[in-house]
Amino acid sequence: MADVRFFLGAFLSLFLVGVVVALPGAALPHWREAFAVGKEVSWFFTSLLLGLLLGIRLAQGERRHPLFPLALFLLALALTGVALAPSFPWVVAMAFLMGLAEGVMNVHGNSLVGDLYPERRVELLNRVNVGFGLGAVFTPLALTLMPYRALLLLSALMALLAGLLVYGAPPVRSLARGEARGLLPFLLAVGLYTGLEGALATWNRVWLERLGHATATGGLLLSLYWLFLALGRLFLARPVAERPLAALRGLLLGVLLLLLLNLFPPTALLFPLAGFFLGPLFSTLFALVQARFGHRALGGLLYAGAAGSTLIPALFALLPLPGIPLGLLALALGLFLLLRGLGDG
């Protein structure tokens, strides 16, 4: 029964990670209206990133309790602070606490499930990460249905509940195992994956507008992209678990086909389907690294993911508009070739 409670707590914690990731884009109109911010929004992202890096570092130890529940309680405090913020610098300060909590939650929300169910690690890590996708879809949708402060306070209550669910979580089973030199290709793969995921979410909307599609259409397709990421983790979890790396390469062939179709105006509308094929990549790579190299390697994995999701979309800003779909293709091809070198494990 305790395992079910911890699984539900991990699911809810990853749902809240999705809320945190989606919050800046969804809340930006409110921040502009309430605080008259422009370029100052970059302060929020800097503060969030600094907290995230520290949170990942703190989560590399053996003990989950009390760190994991405390991170969720800290997130509840930070979300309440953002809801009641009298000025934008206050929001920026709360962003550091949100990032700190997010780092711990991302490491332990995933690794706890892998430790609870080592024989079904790949499958159940994909299923628990459906929570992240639902949180990312929920946030902008909820802001169309309820007031800004109500969403933040509701999310804070969810964080308190998740903290209670993971209270007393067991310690990490294995801090380190295997040869560390085999870890580098996995780190590169995660960096490329998060870069591709982020570049698609950020820049393909710009490419669609270049092709003549309406801005509103791009927004709808972006929401579908995040939804398909969650659905891919849900429905592909079991097939991928049988031969993980071979399955991921097969899924990337589907991504490459869709990115080729992305070059042309009519078929570019199919791009959200790429999310379905990309869905299982992160969770599966996380599961393989945890099984082969132990808990301490997961910090490096998430650092690589943070670097990829930050730097690669930023580099796309230097590309001419026709280079956007070609850059996406190059990322997917590079990831496919990298996974091809890892064998069929």
N, C-alpha and C positions, 0 to 999 in steps of 0.2 A: 504493500500500500504506500509505503514511504517513497518507493521508486516512482510511482505514478504522480505523487505530489511534487517531487523534484522535477519530473518531466514537464508537468504543467507550469511550474515556476520558471523553468528554462524557456518554454515556449512564450510565456508572457513577457519575460525579460527581453527576448529577441524581438517580439512585437514592439516593445518600447524602444529598442534600438532603431527600428524602422521609423517610429514616430520622431525620434530625435533627428535622424538623417533627413526626413522629409519636411521637418518643421520650418527651416529657414525659407525655403521656396514658398511654402504655403502661407507663412506669417508675414512675408515681406510687404504685401499691400497694407496690412495693419500697422507695421512699423513705420512705413512711409507716412501714413496718415497721422499716427499718434506722436511720432518723434521727429518727423521731417528729415529722415536719414537718406543718404545717397551712397557715396563711397564709404561712409562709415560702417556699412554692413560688413566690409572686409574685416573689421575688428572682431566681429562675432565669430567668423570662421577661424581667424588666427587663435582666438581664445579657446574655441572648441577643440582645435587640433592640438594645442599644447596640453590641454587636459586629457585628451585621448591618448597621447603618447605616454603620459605619466600613468594613466590607468592601466594600459597594457603592461607597463613595466611592473607595477604593483601586483598584477595578477599572475606573475610567473612563479610565485612560490607554491609550496605544497598545500597550504591550508586554504580551503574555500570558506570555511566558517571562522570568524564572522564577516570576512571581507565582502563576500557576494551579497548577503542581505543588506549590509551597510551601504553598499553601492546603490542598491535600489532605494533605500531610504534617503540617501543623498540626492538621487534623481528626483524623488518626490519633493524634497525641499527646493531644488533648483527650478523645477517646473512651476511650483507655487510662487517662487521669487520672480520668474519671468511674467507670470500672470498678473502680479501686483506691482510690476516695475514702474517707478515714477519717471524714469528717464532711460535712454538707450544705454549709457554706460553701465547701468544696473543690469540690463539684459546681457551685456558683454561679460560682466563678472559672473553671472549665472551660467553663461556658456562654458566657462572653464569647469565648473562643477558638473555640468551635463556631460562634457567630454570625458572627465575623470570617471564618472559613473559608467559611461558608455564603454570605455576601454575594458573595465573589469567585467561588465555584463557580457560583452562580446566574447571574451576569452572563456569565462566560466559557464556562460549559458550554453556554449557549444561543447566545451570539454566535459562538463558534467554528464551530458547525455552519452558521449562516447565512452566514459568510464562506467556508466550504469549498464550499458548494453554493448559490450565490446564485440560480441558475435554479430550484431546487427548495426554496427557503427555507421557504415556508409548510408544505409537505408534510413535510419532514424535521425541522423544528423540532417539529412535532406528534408525529412518531414518536419523537424522542429524549426528549421529555417523558413518554412512557409510563414511562420509568425512574422519574420522580418518583412517579407513582401506584403503581408496584410497590413502591417503597421504603416508602411510607406504609402499604400493606397488609401488607408483609412484617414490619414491626417488631412490631406487636401479636400477629400470628400466631406469629412466631418465639419470642416470650416465653412462649407456651404450650407450646413444644416443647423449649426449651433454657434453661439458667440465665441469669440477668440478665448476669452478667459475661461469659459465653461469647458472648452476642449482641454486647456492646460490643466485645470483642476481635476477633471475626469482622469486625465493621464497620470496625474500625481497620485490619485487614489489607486489606479491600477499598479503603480510602482510600489505602493505600500503593500498591496495584496501579494504581488510577486515576491517581495522581500519576506513576507510571512511564509509563503510556499517553499522557498529555498532555505529557510532557517534550519540550521543544523545539517547542511549538505555535507556529504562525506569528503575527506581529503583526496587530493590527487593520487592516483594509483601509481604512476611512474613519471618521475621528473625528467629523466633522460634515458635514452636507449639508442642502440644502433650507432652507425658511423656518421658523424656530423657532416662529413664532406659530401654525402649524398643528398644533403638538404637543399643545396643551392638551386638546382633545377626546379624544385617545387616552389621556392621563394620567387623565382623569376616568373613561373607560370601564374602564381597568384597576382603578382604585380601587373602582368599583362592582362589577366582576366579583369581585375578591378578597373584597370585603365580603359579596357574595351567597354565594359558595362557603363562606366561613367561617361565616356566619350559619346556613346550611343544616346544616353539619356540627355546629355547637354547639347551636343552639336548636330545630331541628325534632324532635330526640329528646324535648325537653321537651313540645312540642306533641303528639306522638304519645301520650305518657303522659296528657296532658289528655284526649285522645280515648278513653282506656281501654285502649290497647295496653300490653303488658307491657314492663318495662324491658329484659329480655333481647331482646325483639323489636326495640326501638329500637337496641340495640347491633349486632345482626345487620344491620339495614338500613343503619346507618352504615358498616359495613365494605363492604357492597355498593355504597354510594354512592361510596366512594373507588375501588373496583374499576371501576365504570362510568365514572368520570372517565378512568381509564387506557384503557379500551376505546374510549371516544369519540375519544381522540387517535389511537389505532391505526387504527380502521376509517373514520374520517371525514377523515383527513388528506388523501387525494387529492381527494375531492369538494370539500372546502373550498378547496383550492389554486386551483381554476379561477376562482371569483369570490368572493374571501374575505369581503368585507363583506356582500355579498348573502347568502352562505351562513350567516354568523353570525346575521343577522337571522332567517333561516328557522329556525335551531336555537333561537333565543330564543322563537319562537312555540310550539315544542314545550315549552320550559321553562314558559312562561306557562300552557299547558294543564294541565301536571302540577301546577303550583302552585294552580290553581283546584281540581283534584281533591283537593289536599292539605287542603282545607277540610272534607272529609267522612270519617268514620271508615273505611269499607271501602277507598276509593280512595286514602287517604293512604298506604297501604302501597306505592304505586307510586313514592313520591318518589325512591328511588335512581336511577330512570331519568333524572331530571333531570341527574344527573352525566354520563350519556352525551352529552346535548346540550350541556352546558357544557364538556365536555372540551377541544375545540379552541380555546376563546376566548382564553386567555392566550397560548398559543404563536403563534396567528395574529396577534394584536395586536403581540406582540413582533417578529415577522417584518416586519410592515408598518412599524413604527417604525424598525427597523434599516435597512430599505431606503430609507425616505424621509428620515430625519433623521440617520442615522449612529450610531456607537457611543456617543458622549457622551450622547445622549438616553436611552439604555437605563438609566442610573443614575436619571434622573427617573422612568422607567417603574416601576422596582422600588421606589423610594421611595413612589410612589403606591400600588403594590400592598401594601407593608408598612403604609401608613397605613390603607388600606381594610380589610385583614384584621384590623387591631387595633381601629380605632375603631368600625366599623359593628357587629360582633358585640357590642362593649361597650355600644353604644346600645340594642341589643335588650333588655338587662337592665332598661331603664326602661319597657318596654312591658308592659301587662297580657297575660296568657296568650292571650286571643283576638286580640291584636294581632300575634302572631308570624307567622301565615300571611299576614296582610294586609301586614305589613312586607316579607316575602319577595316577595310579588307586586309591591309598589311598586318594590322594587329592580330586579326583572327588567324591569318596564315602563320604568323610567327608562333602563336600559341599552339596551333596544330602541330607544327614541326617540333616544338619543344616537347610536347607530350608524346610525340612519336618516338623520341629518343629515350623515354622512360620505360619502354617495354609494355607488357600486357598485364601488369600486376593489378 
